[in-house]
């Protein structure tokens, strides 16, 4: 894991080979341009990842926002969870996936991609894009969930 000029409580990872597992107790976790299977556990702090092309991404945050920007996703699993904090997932509209997004206590689920809605309710969305494919699960107890197009492909 490369450390830059960030405070010691932050972690940054760029372009590594093999499976990547990150555990952070306090501070921000950032990752860019990774194609590896990726697992992140963060206690307190934001998790922000961009340019991720892996087909298997798992993030668990206790307190903090989770932001993930990916290209086209058609297979594998993307599971993002935060106990307290928003979840923002950006994907290419060319992706094929089935998503289940849940806000347990406070917050809403927003989708700015043309999903085929399977089921929708207060704080819950189950939908498919382009017939389904990858398994995407998003869950927070308190916070908003936003599913939108990758940068340059729409608005947040």
N, C-alpha and C positions, 0 to 999 in steps of 0.2 A: 504494500500500500504506500503510495507516494504521499509525502507530507510537503506542503508548500508553505507560504507565508501566513497561513491561517493560524488561529490560536491552537494550542495543543489539544483542545477538546474537540477539534473538527477533523474530519477525515475526508480525503479526496482520492478517488481512484480513476485512472484513465488507462485504457487499452492494455489489458493484461490477458494472459492466456490461462486456460484451465478454469475450473469452478471457483467462484469468488464468494466467500462468506465474510460478512462484516458485522461486528457487534460494537455498538457504541453506547456508553452509559449517559454521557452528557455532551451535547454539541451537535453541529450540523454534519450530515453525511452527504457528499456529492459524488456522482459518478457520471462519466461522459464517454460516449463512443465504445461501449462494451458489447461484445457479442457472446460473452460467457453466460452460463447459467449463473444466476445471481441471487443471493439470499442476504437480506439486511434485517438486523434487529436493532432497534434504537429505543432507548428508554426515554430520554428527553431531548428534543431537538428536531429540526426539519430534516427530511430526507428528500433530496432533489436529484433526479437522474434524467439525462437527456441523451439523445442519439443512441439509445439502447436498441440492439437488434437481436437480443437473446430471445429464444422461444420459451424460456422458463425463468420467471422473475417472481420472487416472494419478498414482501416487505412487511414487517410488523413494527409498529411504533406505539409506544405507550402514550406519550404526550408530544404532539407535533404534527405538522402538515406533511403529507406525502405527495410529491409531484413526480410524475413519470411521463416522459415523452418518448414514444417509440415510432418506428416507421410502419411498415406493413406487417401485420401479425395475422397468421393463418393457422398456426398450430401451436401446441404446447399449452402452458398455463401461466397466467399472470394473476397473482393473488396479492392484494394490497389491503392492509388493515391498520387502523389507528384507533386507539381507545378514545382519545380526545384530540381531534384535529381533522381538518379538511383533507379530502383525497381528490387530486386532479390528475386525470389520465388523458393523454392526447395520443391519438392514433391516426394513421392514414385512413381516409375514407375507402381505400381499396382493401382494407383488412377484412378478414372473415372471422367472426367470433360470436360466442354466446356469452352474454354478460348477466351476472346477478349482482345487483348493488343494493346494499341495505344500510339504512341509518336507524339504529336501534332506539335512540331516545330523542335527540333534538337535531333537526336539520332536514335537508331535502336532497333529492337526487335530481340532477339536471343532465340531459343528454342533448348535445348539439350535432349528433350524427344521425343519419336516416335509419334508425333502428326499426326492425319489425318487432312490435311489442307483443310479448307472450303473456305477461302479467304485470300489472302496475298498481300501486297503492300508495298510501301515506308512508313515505320513507322507504319505498321498495320499488325496484325495477328489474324485470327479467325480460331481456330482449336479445335479438340476433341482428347481426350485420352481415349482409351478403350470404345468407343461408347458414351461418354458423361456422365453427371451426375451432379456434383456440378457446380455451376455458378461462374466462375472466371473472374473478370474484373480488368485489370491493365492499369493505365493511368498516363503518365507524359507529361509535356509540353517540358521540356528540360532534357534529360538524357537517359541512356540505360535501356531497360527492358530485363531481363534474366530469363528464365524459365528452370530449370534444375532439375536433380535428387537429392534426399536427400543425406546428407553426407554418404560416404561409398558406394554410388551407382553410382559413375561417377565423372566427373570433372566439374569445374565451367567454 
